[in-house]
Amino acid sequence: MSTKRRHFSGDEKAAILNRYLVEKGALSDLCDEYGIQPNQVYQWQATLFENAATVFQRTSGRVKSEAAANHEKLARLEAKIQEKNEVIAELMEENVRAKKANGDL
């Protein structure tokens, strides 16, 4: 007799762990309610604490969100493109002057 494997989303796992760890819900009640083994809850808890440090990582003393990091990267790339465009414009101008001097234009 085989049983069907259940898959819980990250939100569902977080809600179960919240009820167990924060709200101090009885583990046996949670396991009965969701049809899971206590060992599964302990594994989720271990994963949560193994990865918790990433939430608190700081850069230059301030927490940087992914959106802020993307905004900074975009600003750097836009500045680089602007510099490239200026160099190309100078080269094109120099090329036009040289062609006029040679009588090609």
C-alpha positions in Angstrom: 0.0 0.0 0.0 1.6 3.3 -1.1 0.7 6.7 0.1 0.6 9.8 -2.1 3.4 12.3 -1.3 2.1 15.7 -0.3 3.9 18.9 -1.3 3.7 22.1 0.8 4.4 25.5 -0.6 6.9 27.8 1.2 4.0 29.8 2.6 2.4 26.7 4.0 5.6 25.5 5.6 6.2 29.0 7.1 2.6 29.0 8.4 3.0 25.6 10.1 6.4 26.6 11.6 4.9 29.9 12.8 2.1 28.0 14.6 4.6 25.6 16.1 7.4 28.0 17.1 5.7 31.4 17.6 2.2 30.5 18.7 3.5 27.4 20.6 1.0 25.1 19.0 1.2 21.4 20.0 3.3 19.6 17.4 1.0 16.5 17.6 -2.0 18.6 16.8 -0.3 20.2 13.8 0.9 16.9 12.5 -2.6 15.4 12.8 -4.1 18.5 11.1 -1.8 18.5 8.2 -1.1 14.7 7.9 2.6 15.0 8.4 5.2 13.4 10.6 7.0 15.4 13.4 10.3 14.7 11.8 9.1 16.7 8.7 8.5 19.7 10.9 11.9 19.4 12.5 13.5 19.2 9.0 11.7 22.4 7.9 12.8 24.1 11.2 16.4 23.1 10.6 16.2 24.5 7.0 14.7 27.7 8.3 17.5 28.3 10.8 20.2 27.3 8.4 19.1 30.0 5.9 18.0 32.6 8.5 21.4 34.4 8.3 20.7 35.5 4.8 17.8 37.6 6.0 20.1 39.5 8.4 23.1 40.0 6.1 24.2 43.6 5.9 26.2 45.5 3.3 28.0 48.6 4.5 26.1 48.6 7.7 22.7 48.8 6.0 20.4 46.2 4.7 20.2 46.3 0.9 17.1 45.1 -0.8 17.4 43.4 -4.1 15.5 46.2 -5.7 18.0 48.8 -4.4 20.9 46.6 -5.7 19.2 46.3 -9.1 18.7 50.1 -9.2 22.4 50.7 -8.5 23.4 48.3 -11.2 21.0 49.9 -13.7 22.4 53.3 -12.9 26.0 52.1 -13.4 25.1 50.5 -16.7 23.3 53.6 -17.9 26.4 55.7 -17.1 28.5 53.3 -19.0 26.2 53.5 -22.0 26.3 57.3 -21.9 30.1 57.3 -21.8 30.2 54.9 -24.8 27.8 57.1 -26.7 29.9 60.2 -26.1 33.0 58.4 -27.3 31.2 57.2 -30.5 30.0 60.7 -31.2 33.5 62.1 -30.9 34.9 59.5 -33.2 32.1 60.1 -35.7 32.7 63.8 -35.7 36.5 63.2 -36.2 35.7 60.8 -39.0 33.5 63.4 -40.8 36.1 66.1 -40.4 38.8 63.8 -41.9 36.5 62.9 -44.9 35.8 66.6 -45.5 39.5 67.3 -45.4 40.2 64.5 -48.0 37.3 65.7 -50.2 35.3 62.5 -49.7 32.3 64.5 -48.5 
